[in-house]
Structure formats: C-alpha cells, structure tokens
Amino acid sequence: MSVDGWSEHEPVLLSETISLLKPRSNGLYLDGTLGGGGHAEAILEASAPDGRLIGLDRDPRAIERSRMRLARFGDRVELHERNFATLAESAELAAVRLAGALLDLGLSSAQIDEKARGFSYQQDAPLDMRMGPRGEPARDLLARADIDELTEIIRRTGGWDGERVSLASPPDVRRLTPDRLDDYLRYFDGPAFADNPVWSRCYCLSYHLNAMPGDFDERTAAQNRAEKAELIRRGDATGVLAYAGADVVGWCHAAPRTTLKLLDGTPAFASDDPERTGAIVCYVIAPQYRGQGLARRLLDAACDMLRDLGMQYVDAYPPKDAAGDARSYHGRLAMYLEAGFEQLREAGRYVVVRKTL
C-alpha cells in the first residue's frame, strides 16, 4: 500500500505497545498520532470483535493513508484530522471514556523523506516544515519575523516558558561519575539548552577534541552524545552537577587542563604549568534556575574537585564584557574575581584568570 509515495508504515515498539495497552473487546482506544496506522491496526486486531478506536493526526495525508489501511474494520474506527493537543476543544471527543491511549511523539520518517515538506537538509526544497496544510510555512515566517519574534518562538517552543523557578533549598552539588551518566544525558537531552537549542547537540564535548574551527559543526548530536557518554563511562570526563531534588539543573565543566585538547590548540589560553593546572571552561544552568547563585556554587565545588585531583592552579576564560545569560557559558569575570581569581592577561575578547588552590 502506498499513498503519495509513502512507503509501508513500520510501527515502532509494536509488541511492547500492545502489551502495555492490553486492548480488550468493548474498549475504546485513542491513537493520538495516527501516522501510517500501524499501531491503530494492531490495537483494533487485539480488541476484536468489537473494540473501537479513535485516530487523530494533523496530517491529512496520514489520515488518507490510514483510512485505506483500516477500511476493513468498518465502523469500529473513527478518524479525525486534528492535533491531539486540542482534544479537549471538541465536546464530542472530550466526553468519551477511554480504555487506553497512545501518543507516539515525533516526526514520521515518511514526512522527513517527502521533499516538498522541507523537513530535511538532504534535499533542496522550499522551507515549509508544516505537519499539514494549515498554518504559516517556515519560509514565510522567516521572511517577515524580526529577531525578537524569532527569539520568543525558540524560547517558547524549546521547552521553557520563560518563567523563573525559585530553589526551595540550596542545590546539592555532586561530581560527575560513571553512575551519574544517565542524569547527565537526561539534562543535556532536555532542559540544558531550552532557550538556546542551537547548542543542544554539543553535550559539552568540544573541549575534549582538538578540532579546527568549523570541524565541530560537522558533527551530529548523536556522535557527540555517544562520545561524551563513553568518556563518562571510562571516568575520563570530569565536572560537577547541581541538583534540585532528583533533577539536574546546572553543570560546570572542569577538568585537568591536559585532558582538554582544544585548549592546546588555542595559543591565547596557553598555560605555563599545564600538568598542575585545572581548567573551567563551561557552565550550563537551566534557564529557569538562573540568577540564584548556581554558577558560584558550581565554581566552588569545581575548585574543590580539582584540588582533590592534585591540581595546584585552576584557570578560567571569561569574556571581558558580560554577555546575555545564554552566552555567558564561560562564567562572568566578576564572579571569578569575587571567588579569589586573579587576572593574568587578556586573550582577544576573553580574559585568562587563575586561582591558586
């Protein structure tokens, strides 16, 4: 079966989905992300002879495709072209009593592969990026919107609503160890760059690599994630994490200088005693928790960690002029000076500062 060039849909985790939903006869089920109809078909088969299903999708082509695939189930299936997030706006759909619901979030590979949709960089096509025919194409948005509107869109859709969250108690600062790998990845997969998704693929790996300018940009998020994870598993990546309850809300990348190869390729950041010098190169504070002293707590903990690792000095490289929150990832010069660092020299738009441990 094929509609508009879409290949046969292969539903992911199908057996696990059916095992968890446990479809039964007489039950009413919701597939809020219908797609190619593979999950819906399995639910209807498992709930025979009279289980029913409501299928939703924003994409009219997905609805058309699934209608063909599910035609054999007759009036047991009901399809609607709509976003599952608007379910409550329909009195008819909001009033139903469900036995189970499925949301398979994300894009379909069929949508990415379709050139006219403009979801992929692999093909030269107009920048559309809509899930269906409604709404404004991305190319039109970019042509009319100013930087403030685009910034707000990225902020709003990047996982942060712009509201600050007050810490109920001082954060618990812990050193990165292999057993905290999942915490680290969960943080960088999600909230770390909620207001700056352009950097969401870095995973704080770049300083481990002696890459030429621009080379790191060629790497994918998956490559960076996998390589950083392996460094953490081996105990070859160090730093400190700040926790609010069970959740990571801040990170400071601090390490013996000899492990951060990028510094070797940056003459302005050269050290006269690299074997005994630690370096602090990056802070990532979840945007909703900024402005509460988290960076300073991480800085103090990082200095303690480097001292325990046998370092005699610690260097850092803040910008000379304070930038916005998202771009102050080296830390602010004023913070270092307040923490007892001394200014060694200027290095372009940065300042090299040092503290004796």
C-alpha positions as CSV (number, residue, x, y, z in Angstrom):
1,M,0.0,0.0,0.0
2,S,1.3,3.5,-0.9
3,V,-0.2,7.0,-0.8
4,D,1.7,10.0,-2.2
5,G,4.9,7.9,-2.4
6,W,4.9,6.9,1.3
7,S,6.4,3.5,1.9
8,E,4.6,1.0,4.1
9,H,4.5,2.1,7.7
10,E,6.5,0.1,10.2
11,P,5.3,1.0,13.8
12,V,8.0,1.1,16.4
13,L,7.8,-0.9,19.7
14,L,4.6,-2.6,18.5
15,S,4.6,-5.6,20.7
16,E,5.6,-3.5,23.7
17,T,2.7,-1.1,23.0
18,I,0.1,-3.8,22.8
19,S,1.5,-5.5,25.9
20,L,1.1,-2.2,27.9
21,L,-2.3,-1.2,26.5
22,K,-3.8,-4.7,26.8
23,P,-6.6,-3.9,24.3
24,R,-9.8,-5.7,25.1
25,S,-13.2,-6.2,23.4
26,N,-15.7,-3.4,24.1
27,G,-12.8,-1.0,24.9
28,L,-12.5,2.4,23.3
29,Y,-8.9,3.5,22.4
30,L,-7.3,6.6,21.2
31,D,-4.3,6.8,18.8
32,G,-3.5,10.5,19.0
33,T,-0.6,10.2,16.5
34,L,-2.1,8.0,13.8
35,G,0.6,8.3,11.2
36,G,0.6,5.3,8.9
37,G,-1.9,3.4,11.1
38,G,0.3,0.6,12.2
39,H,-0.4,0.9,15.9
40,A,-4.1,1.5,15.3
41,E,-4.3,-1.6,13.2
42,A,-2.7,-3.7,15.9
43,I,-5.0,-2.2,18.6
44,L,-8.1,-3.0,16.5
45,E,-6.9,-6.5,15.9
46,A,-6.2,-7.1,19.6
47,S,-9.6,-5.7,20.7
48,A,-11.7,-7.8,18.3
49,P,-14.5,-8.3,17.8
50,D,-16.0,-5.0,18.9
51,G,-13.2,-2.8,20.4
52,R,-13.2,0.7,18.9
53,L,-10.5,3.2,18.1
54,I,-10.4,7.0,17.5
55,G,-7.5,8.1,15.4
56,L,-6.1,11.6,15.3
57,D,-3.5,13.2,13.1
58,R,-2.7,16.8,11.9
59,D,-1.6,15.5,8.6
60,P,-4.4,14.9,6.1
61,R,-2.2,12.5,4.0
62,A,-1.7,10.4,7.1
63,I,-5.5,10.3,7.6
64,E,-6.0,9.3,4.0
65,R,-3.3,6.6,4.2
66,S,-4.7,5.2,7.4
67,R,-8.2,5.2,6.2
68,M,-7.2,2.8,3.4
69,R,-5.2,0.6,5.8
70,L,-8.0,0.4,8.4
71,A,-11.0,0.2,6.0
72,R,-11.6,-3.5,6.8
73,F,-12.5,-2.6,10.4
74,G,-15.6,-0.6,9.3
75,D,-17.4,1.4,11.9
76,R,-15.0,0.3,14.6
77,V,-12.6,3.0,13.7
78,E,-13.2,6.8,13.6
79,L,-10.6,9.2,12.2
80,H,-10.2,12.9,12.7
81,E,-7.8,15.4,11.2
82,R,-6.7,17.3,14.3
83,N,-3.9,17.8,16.8
84,F,-4.3,15.6,19.9
85,A,-3.3,18.7,22.0
86,T,-6.7,20.2,21.0
87,L,-8.7,17.2,22.1
88,A,-10.4,19.0,24.9
89,E,-11.7,21.6,22.5
90,S,-14.0,19.0,20.9
91,A,-17.0,18.4,23.2
92,E,-17.7,15.2,21.4
93,L,-14.2,13.8,21.8
94,A,-13.5,15.2,25.2
95,A,-16.6,13.4,26.6
96,V,-15.6,9.9,25.6
97,R,-14.4,7.4,28.2
98,L,-11.2,5.7,27.0
99,A,-9.8,2.3,27.9
100,G,-6.4,3.4,26.8
101,A,-4.5,6.0,24.7
102,L,-1.3,6.1,22.7
103,L,0.9,9.0,21.7
104,D,3.9,8.2,19.5
105,L,5.5,11.6,19.6
106,G,7.8,12.9,16.9
107,L,8.0,13.1,13.1
108,S,7.4,10.2,10.8
109,S,10.3,9.3,8.5
110,A,7.8,9.5,5.7
111,Q,7.3,13.1,6.4
112,I,11.0,13.8,6.5
113,D,11.6,11.9,3.3
114,E,8.9,13.9,1.4
115,K,10.9,16.6,-0.4
116,A,8.1,19.2,-0.6
117,R,7.7,19.3,3.2
118,G,11.1,20.8,3.6
119,F,11.9,19.0,6.8
120,S,15.3,17.7,5.7
121,Y,18.6,19.3,4.7
122,Q,19.3,16.3,2.5
123,Q,17.2,17.6,-0.3
124,D,17.0,21.1,-1.8
125,A,13.4,22.1,-1.3
126,P,11.3,25.1,-0.1
127,L,11.4,25.5,3.7
128,D,7.8,24.5,4.6
129,M,8.1,22.4,7.8
130,R,4.3,22.1,8.4
131,M,2.7,18.9,9.6
132,G,-0.3,19.7,7.4
133,P,-1.7,22.4,5.0
134,R,-2.7,24.7,7.8
135,G,-0.6,27.4,9.3
136,E,2.3,29.5,8.1
137,P,5.2,27.9,6.1
138,A,8.6,28.4,7.8
139,R,9.9,30.3,4.8
140,D,7.2,32.9,5.2
141,L,7.7,33.2,8.9
142,L,11.5,33.7,8.4
143,A,10.8,36.3,5.7
144,R,8.6,38.5,7.9
145,A,9.6,37.9,11.6
146,D,12.2,40.1,13.3
147,I,14.9,38.8,15.7
148,D,12.7,39.4,18.8
149,E,9.8,37.4,17.5
150,L,12.1,34.5,16.4
151,T,13.8,34.5,19.8
152,E,10.5,34.3,21.5
153,I,9.4,31.4,19.3
154,I,12.5,29.5,20.0
155,R,12.2,30.2,23.7
156,R,8.6,29.2,23.8
157,T,8.9,26.0,21.8
158,G,12.3,25.0,23.1
159,G,10.9,23.6,26.4
160,W,11.0,26.7,28.6
161,D,8.1,29.1,29.1
162,G,10.2,32.0,30.3
163,E,9.2,31.7,33.9
164,R,11.9,31.5,36.7
165,V,11.7,28.8,39.3
166,S,12.9,29.6,42.8
167,L,15.0,26.9,44.5
168,A,13.3,25.7,47.6
169,S,16.6,24.8,49.2
170,P,20.3,25.1,48.3
171,P,21.2,22.8,45.4
172,D,23.0,19.5,46.0
173,V,26.3,19.7,44.0
174,R,27.8,16.4,43.0
175,R,30.8,15.4,41.0
176,L,30.3,13.7,37.6
177,T,30.9,9.9,37.9
178,P,30.0,7.0,35.7
179,D,27.0,6.2,37.8
180,R,25.6,9.7,37.1
181,L,25.8,9.2,33.3
182,D,22.0,8.9,32.9
183,D,21.5,12.1,34.9
184,Y,24.0,13.9,32.7
185,L,22.4,12.7,29.4
186,R,18.9,13.4,30.6
187,Y,19.9,17.0,31.4
188,F,21.6,17.6,28.1
189,D,18.9,15.8,26.1
190,G,16.3,18.1,27.7
191,P,16.4,21.3,29.8
192,A,20.1,22.3,29.5
193,F,19.6,24.3,26.3
194,A,15.8,25.0,26.5
195,D,16.4,28.7,25.5
196,N,19.3,28.0,23.1
197,P,18.6,24.9,21.0
198,V,21.3,25.8,18.6
199,W,23.8,24.4,21.2
200,S,21.7,21.4,22.2
201,R,23.9,19.0,20.2
202,C,27.2,19.8,21.9
203,Y,26.9,17.7,25.0
204,C,29.9,19.7,26.4
205,L,32.3,17.6,24.2
206,S,34.2,20.2,22.2
207,Y,36.9,20.9,24.7
208,H,37.9,17.2,24.7
209,L,38.7,17.5,20.9
210,N,41.4,19.4,19.2
211,A,39.2,20.2,16.3
212,M,39.9,23.0,13.9
213,P,37.3,25.9,13.8
214,G,34.2,24.7,12.0
215,D,35.1,21.0,12.3
216,F,32.9,20.5,15.4
217,D,30.0,21.9,13.4
218,E,30.2,19.0,11.1
219,R,29.5,16.5,13.9
220,T,25.9,15.4,14.7
221,A,24.3,15.4,18.1
222,A,24.2,11.6,18.2
223,Q,28.0,11.5,17.6
224,N,28.7,14.0,20.4
225,R,26.3,12.3,22.8
226,A,27.8,8.8,22.2
227,E,31.4,10.0,22.5
228,K,30.8,12.1,25.7
229,A,28.9,9.1,27.2
230,E,31.9,6.9,26.6
231,L,34.2,9.3,28.2
232,I,32.0,9.4,31.3
233,R,31.7,5.6,31.4
234,R,35.5,5.4,31.4
235,G,35.9,8.1,34.1
236,D,37.7,10.3,31.6
237,A,35.2,13.2,31.8
238,T,35.0,15.4,35.0
239,G,32.9,18.2,36.2
240,V,30.2,19.0,38.8
241,L,26.4,18.8,38.6
242,A,23.8,20.8,40.6
243,Y,20.6,19.0,41.6
244,A,17.2,20.4,42.6
245,G,15.7,17.3,44.2
246,A,16.3,14.4,41.7
247,D,16.8,16.7,38.7
248,V,20.0,18.2,37.3
249,V,19.6,22.0,37.0
250,G,23.2,23.0,36.4
251,W,26.6,21.8,35.1
252,C,30.2,23.1,35.3
253,H,32.8,21.5,33.0
254,A,36.0,21.4,35.0
255,A,39.0,19.1,34.3
256,P,42.8,18.8,34.5
257,R,44.0,21.0,31.7
258,T,45.9,18.2,29.9
259,T,42.6,16.4,29.2
260,L,41.0,19.4,27.3
261,K,42.7,19.1,24.0
262,L,41.0,22.2,22.5
263,L,43.0,24.4,24.9
264,D,46.2,23.1,23.4
265,G,45.1,24.4,20.0
266,T,44.2,27.9,21.5
267,P,47.5,29.7,22.0
268,A,45.8,32.6,23.8
269,F,44.8,30.1,26.5
270,A,48.3,28.6,26.9
271,S,49.5,27.6,30.4
272,D,53.0,27.8,31.8
273,D,52.3,24.7,34.0
274,P,49.7,22.5,32.3
275,E,50.4,19.4,34.3
276,R,49.4,21.1,37.6
277,T,46.7,23.3,36.2
278,G,43.0,22.6,36.1
279,A,40.6,24.5,33.8
280,I,37.0,25.6,34.0
281,V,35.6,26.0,30.5
282,C,31.8,25.9,30.6
283,Y,28.7,26.4,32.7
284,V,25.2,25.3,31.6
285,I,22.5,26.5,34.0
286,A,18.9,25.5,33.2
287,P,17.3,28.8,32.2
288,Q,14.5,28.8,34.8
289,Y,17.0,28.5,37.6
290,R,19.4,31.3,36.6
291,G,20.1,34.3,38.8
292,Q,20.2,32.3,42.1
293,G,23.9,31.8,42.6
294,L,24.1,28.3,41.0
295,A,27.2,29.1,38.9
296,R,29.1,30.3,42.0
297,R,28.2,27.1,43.9
298,L,29.4,25.1,40.9
299,L,32.6,27.1,40.7
300,D,33.5,26.5,44.4
301,A,32.7,22.7,44.0
302,A,34.8,22.6,40.8
303,C,37.8,24.1,42.6
304,D,37.5,21.6,45.4
305,M,37.3,18.7,42.9
306,L,40.4,20.0,41.0
307,R,42.3,20.3,44.3
308,D,41.4,16.7,45.1
309,L,42.7,15.7,41.7
310,G,46.1,17.1,42.6
311,M,45.9,20.4,40.7
312,Q,47.8,23.4,42.1
313,Y,46.1,26.0,40.0
314,V,42.9,26.5,38.1
315,D,42.4,28.7,35.1
316,A,39.3,30.1,33.5
317,Y,38.5,32.1,30.5
318,P,35.5,34.5,31.0
319,P,34.7,37.2,28.4
320,K,35.8,40.7,29.0
321,D,32.3,42.0,28.6
322,A,29.3,40.4,30.2
323,A,27.0,38.8,27.6
324,G,23.5,37.6,27.9
325,D,22.7,34.6,30.1
326,A,22.8,32.0,27.2
327,R,26.2,33.3,26.0
328,S,27.9,33.5,29.4
329,Y,28.8,29.9,29.4
330,H,32.4,30.6,30.4
331,G,31.2,32.3,33.6
332,R,31.4,36.0,34.3
333,L,34.6,37.8,35.1
334,A,33.1,39.4,38.2
335,M,32.2,36.0,39.7
336,Y,35.8,34.8,39.3
337,L,37.3,37.9,40.8
338,E,34.9,37.6,43.8
339,A,36.0,34.0,44.2
340,G,39.7,34.9,44.6
341,F,40.9,34.5,41.0
342,E,43.5,36.9,39.6
343,Q,43.6,38.3,36.1
344,L,46.6,37.0,34.2
345,R,46.1,38.6,30.8
346,E,43.7,39.4,28.1
347,A,43.2,36.9,25.3
348,G,41.2,38.6,22.5
349,R,37.7,39.1,23.8
350,Y,38.4,36.9,26.8
351,V,40.4,37.2,30.0
352,V,42.6,34.4,31.4
353,V,42.1,34.3,35.2
354,R,43.8,32.0,37.7
355,K,43.4,30.9,41.3
356,T,45.9,29.0,43.4
357,L,44.3,26.0,45.1
